[in-house]
Amino acid sequence: MIARIWRGFAASPEAADAYQAFLRDSFLPAAARLAGFAGVHVLRRTLPGGEIEFTTITRFASLDAVRAFAGDDYEIANVAPRARALLAHFQTSCSHHDVVLTETDLA
């Protein structure tokens, strides 16, 4: 399993709430229908100064499933136009990690 990690930043609580709603109602349900999609965690925190950081960790069955979602140059962030409008800035690339332990591996 592959974890794809990406960060985006909203300038205000209102923009952050709208971005979170976009993820919940639109973007992530579409991603969940893709073959090889294995789940997601979206983390949110307010930084000093008030900017809101989102860390998105999507899980895919394989790098081939990541490529089906993001294209051949899969390390480039796949940022939807609506997300671009709501976020003040974002990472232009994603990192990819092999998932080696999960809660199901605990005794």
C-alpha positions in Angstrom: 0.0 0.0 0.0 1.1 3.5 -0.8 0.4 6.7 1.2 0.4 9.9 -0.8 1.0 13.0 1.4 0.2 16.6 0.5 -0.3 19.9 2.2 -2.4 23.0 1.4 -3.0 26.2 3.4 -6.1 28.4 3.8 -5.8 32.0 4.8 -9.0 32.1 6.9 -11.3 29.9 8.9 -14.0 30.6 6.3 -11.8 29.5 3.4 -10.7 26.4 5.4 -14.3 25.4 6.1 -15.2 25.8 2.4 -12.2 23.8 1.4 -13.0 21.0 3.9 -16.6 20.9 2.6 -15.3 20.7 -1.0 -13.1 17.7 0.0 -16.0 16.0 1.9 -18.8 16.6 -0.6 -17.0 16.5 -4.0 -13.3 15.7 -4.4 -12.9 12.7 -2.0 -16.1 10.9 -3.0 -14.9 11.0 -6.6 -11.4 9.8 -5.6 -13.0 7.0 -3.6 -14.6 5.6 -6.7 -11.2 5.0 -8.4 -9.8 1.5 -8.6 -7.1 1.1 -6.1 -8.2 3.9 -3.7 -7.8 2.5 -0.2 -8.7 5.4 2.1 -7.9 8.9 3.3 -7.1 11.0 6.4 -7.5 14.7 6.2 -5.7 16.6 9.1 -6.3 20.2 9.9 -4.5 22.6 12.3 -4.4 26.3 12.9 -0.8 27.7 12.7 0.5 30.7 14.6 -0.7 33.7 12.8 -4.1 32.1 11.9 -3.3 30.3 8.6 -4.9 26.8 8.5 -2.9 23.9 7.3 -4.4 20.8 5.8 -2.4 17.6 5.5 -4.1 15.0 3.2 -2.9 11.4 3.4 -4.5 9.3 0.7 -3.9 5.6 0.5 -3.7 3.6 -2.7 -3.2 -0.1 -3.4 -0.1 0.5 -5.6 1.9 3.1 -7.5 -0.1 2.0 -10.6 -3.3 3.1 -8.7 -1.6 6.4 -7.8 -0.7 6.9 -11.5 -4.3 6.3 -12.5 -5.3 9.1 -10.1 -2.5 11.5 -10.7 -0.9 10.6 -14.1 2.5 9.4 -15.0 4.3 12.3 -13.3 2.5 11.3 -10.1 4.7 13.3 -7.7 3.1 16.5 -9.1 0.2 17.6 -6.9 -3.2 17.0 -8.5 -5.0 20.2 -7.2 -8.5 20.8 -8.5 -9.5 24.3 -9.7 -11.9 24.7 -6.7 -9.1 23.9 -4.3 -6.8 26.3 -6.0 -9.5 29.0 -5.5 -9.9 28.3 -1.8 -6.3 27.8 -0.7 -3.8 30.6 -0.2 -1.0 28.3 -1.3 -0.1 24.6 -1.5 2.7 22.2 -2.1 3.2 21.6 -5.8 4.4 18.0 -5.2 3.4 15.0 -3.1 5.5 12.5 -1.3 4.8 8.8 -1.5 5.6 6.3 1.2 5.2 2.5 1.5 2.8 1.8 4.4 4.6 -0.7 6.6 2.4 -0.8 9.7 -1.3 0.0 10.4 -3.6 -0.5 13.4 -4.5 -3.9 11.9 -0.8 -5.0 12.5 -1.0 -4.4 16.2 -1.4 -7.4 18.5 
